[in-house]
Structures are given as C-alpha cells and as structure tokens.
Amino acid sequence: MPATSFTFICELPRPVELRSFSGEVARAVFMSMLDDTMPGLAKEFHEAMYLAPYSVSPFLSPGGEVLSHYLPEGRVEFRVSTLSEKASDAVRQYVENGFGEVMIYDVRTRVMGVRMRTFRWSGMVPMRFAVWFRTPTAFRSKTGKYVVYPDPYHFLKNLAKIYKKYEDPTIPYHRYREWVREGGIMLESQHVRGICTVPDHHGWWRGFTGSAVYSIPEKVHDSRMARLTATLLEYSEFTNVGKHRTAGYGFVSCRPLAMRKQGGRRRPLYKTNQFLSTYSKSLTI
C-alpha cells in the first residue's frame, strides 16, 4: 500500500516549553491518537523492533520551520506518515471519528484540520540532487556503530530497505546496494552545520544536520538504478531516515538540481569509499 502522510494542524492556547525534542512529543501525541482509535495498537507500533510502519515529523510552524524545543502560541502542525495498511487504517479511522482534543504536557489543544498526501513517484529522474537533513540524523553501520555524516551508501541503503518492505518487495535491493557502494551515487559536496548530542532512554547518541549534494556519474549510469534512486528520494520525505526516524529524527527534504558545467561537466568530489576513508575516524561513533 502506498505511504500516506497526514499533517495535523493544531491551535495552541499558549506557548509550550518542551522538555524533549518535539518529534518525540509528536510521536507521543500520535500514540495517544492510536490508543483512542484502536487500543493496543500504539504499544504494538512503539515496540516494533524492525522498520516500524510509521514515522512522524517534529512540530513545524505553518511555514514549515522546525520547532525543536519551543512551541509558540497559535497554529503548529506535525506530520504522521503511515507505511502499512494497518497503520493507515488506524489514522483514517481517527480522522473519520472527528478531531478530538490532544494534550501536549498540561496544555489542552484541539486538532483543527488535517492534510492528506499519498506517495506517488513523479516520474522525474534527476542526475543531481540536494538533500537537507533538517533534524539530527545518524545511520547504523554494519559494525553496529553510527555514521554521522551524509554518506550516500548508508542513506540510500536505509531507504531501499524500508521501500522494499512496505512498497515494492521486487526491487533489486542487493544489486542496488552494491551499485551505490561501488560509486553509483557520488557526494559532490556536504555542508554539515553541526553534530549534536541527543539524549535518549539508553543514554545519548550523536546526529548531524545540514545539506548534501549528490549526483549519478555518467560512466556508471544505470537507468533502472537511477529510477529507483529518484523514487527513494521522493519516498524519503514520507519515511524520514536513519536512527529514531519514528520520533522526528532524520527528517529530510529533497530537490532535483540541474547538472553543473564549468569548462566541461563538473565531476563529483567524492566516491562513497573515498569519503568513508576520509571521515570515518572523526565522525563515526
């Protein structure tokens, strides 16, 4: 079943200082909605150990600005994306039952409306694209350590795994993973704004925010892999990526870019393995 996003619009009677990241608060509100609709489902989803069938965004301003630890008086919103039919049915039932009150700490607020959007690939296949990592992001490596920079291999492998489970089990996941590893996607540039320490119930972890520009080199171009990459990029705006994506972390925006020329075709700066060897010691925990 295609992923569906539900953006809930709330009206706050007064400002709220949050004691934790707003994505975690949004997830708690979502779990409360599930409990009101299908008791027991919230616990099932929250305890899912592998590729949970939903994600949430942090709270956002009406203009889309991330509100990480402070919610102003007035209108705020958050997005819930459902990846499975069961999750989608639960949220649809909540919406059809009418918008009730929700609690954000001790502040009672009403859901004023909801916007729905269903995932459908646009058909555009960019050879160059930008990704904004808007909330702290980290990817788990094969060794169990976390990669805290915009490495294309870990970024796209994570997305392909989610897509295969919930959208299309027939995609060539292993072939795609190896194509990316061998340089199918190149990192042209990255602008990591900072690496932050994020507390959680296990202690803490590190995540990065910032932007990166990727491209598909002409010499390793594979039309099927390029189409799958384009699909995954659009899908990422529903799923989030990396660690704790169900709590608003790994919240991304993606945009296609035109190919750049400067005395000929501009070549990307890094292959995946070159970037790994350069940065792994300083940015992998």
C-alpha positions, -999 to 999 in steps of 0.1 A, spaced: 0 0 0 14 34 -9 27 55 20 3 82 32 11 114 51 -14 131 74 -4 166 85 -23 175 117 -29 212 123 -33 222 160 -41 255 177 -22 261 209 -38 284 235 -4 294 249 33 287 243 48 254 254 84 248 265 93 212 256 114 191 279 125 169 249 128 171 212 94 180 196 95 149 174 93 128 205 64 148 217 46 145 183 51 107 185 35 107 220 5 126 206 3 102 177 4 72 201 -24 88 221 -45 91 189 -39 54 182 -50 45 217 -82 64 213 -89 46 180 -75 11 184 -64 3 219 -32 -18 219 -20 -7 185 1 21 199 21 -4 220 25 -28 191 38 0 168 61 15 195 76 -18 203 82 -27 167 119 -38 166 124 -36 128 114 -10 103 83 4 121 54 11 98 52 48 105 72 80 110 65 114 125 79 148 118 89 173 146 64 201 152 65 227 125 54 263 120 28 270 94 57 279 71 75 246 76 101 258 101 112 230 125 102 239 161 126 217 181 120 226 218 95 255 219 60 257 205 46 293 202 10 302 208 -12 297 178 -10 273 149 15 245 148 15 212 128 31 178 127 31 151 101 24 114 106 33 91 77 19 56 76 37 29 55 14 -1 61 -24 -6 55 -29 -13 92 -13 20 103 -31 39 76 -65 25 85 -60 35 122 -52 71 113 -80 73 88 -104 60 114 -92 87 139 -98 113 112 -132 100 103 -143 99 140 -137 137 142 -109 157 156 -107 154 194 -86 172 220 -49 163 224 -26 170 254 9 184 250 21 181 285 -5 200 305 -18 221 276 -50 210 260 -53 217 223 -76 207 195 -68 193 161 -82 219 137 -77 201 105 -56 176 85 -40 175 51 -35 141 34 -10 132 7 -3 98 -8 31 88 -21 33 86 -59 66 89 -78 66 119 -100 85 102 -128 113 127 -127 148 112 -127 174 138 -117 211 131 -123 219 156 -95 200 163 -63 202 181 -30 191 167 4 185 188 35 189 168 68 167 191 89 168 173 122 196 152 138 204 122 116 226 91 121 229 58 102 238 24 117 268 8 100 274 -29 95 296 -29 126 268 -15 148 285 19 151 267 50 139 277 71 109 271 108 115 277 124 81 257 123 48 273 91 33 252 81 2 256 44 8 241 44 43 215 70 34 202 51 3 206 16 17 184 26 46 157 40 23 158 10 0 153 -14 29 121 5 40 109 8 4 113 -30 -2 94 -39 30 64 -16 25 62 -5 -11 77 -30 -36 94 -63 -24 105 -69 -60 131 -41 -62 167 -54 -67 178 -44 -32 211 -62 -31 221 -51 -66 211 -16 -58 231 -16 -25 262 -27 -43 258 -2 -72 257 26 -46 287 12 -27 307 10 -59 302 47 -67 268 47 -84 259 78 -63 286 104 -57 288 130 -30 296 163 -46 296 185 -15 283 185 21 276 213 45 272 197 79 261 225 102 269 206 133 270 173 152 248 174 182 244 150 212 209 137 216 198 122 249 175 91 249 164 64 273 197 44 265 219 74 273 228 95 243 237 94 206 251 118 180 234 131 149 242 157 122 222 183 104 229 202 72 228 196 35 245 175 8 246 174 -30 247 140 -47 249 130 -84 250 100 -106 282 98 -126 277 93 -163 303 65 -165 283 42 -141 249 53 -151 223 26 -149 188 37 -159 170 12 -136 191 22 -106 187 59 -114 149 55 -115 150 36 -82 172 64 -66 147 91 -78 118 71 -63 136 66 -30 144 103 -27 107 112 -30 98 84 -6 122 98 20 100 128 26 74 103 39 96 80 59 124 100 75 158 82 75 182 66 100 181 63 137 149 72 156 131 81 124 98 74 142 105 103 166 111 131 140 148 125 136 163 121 101 136 145 88 147 154 52 137 175 22 150 166 -13 151 187 -45 164 179 -80 193 201 -93 205 209 -128 238 194 -139 266 220 -135 292 228 -161 324 247 -158 347 241 -188 331 208 -192 310 186 -170 316 191 -133 327 159 -116 317 150 -81 343 154 -54 340 121 -36 332 84 -42 315 67 -14 345 47 -3 368 78 -5 345 98 17 343 69 42 380 66 45 385 104 49 359 110 75 351 77 93 376 82 121 363 116 131 326 112 126 317 76 133 309 66 168 
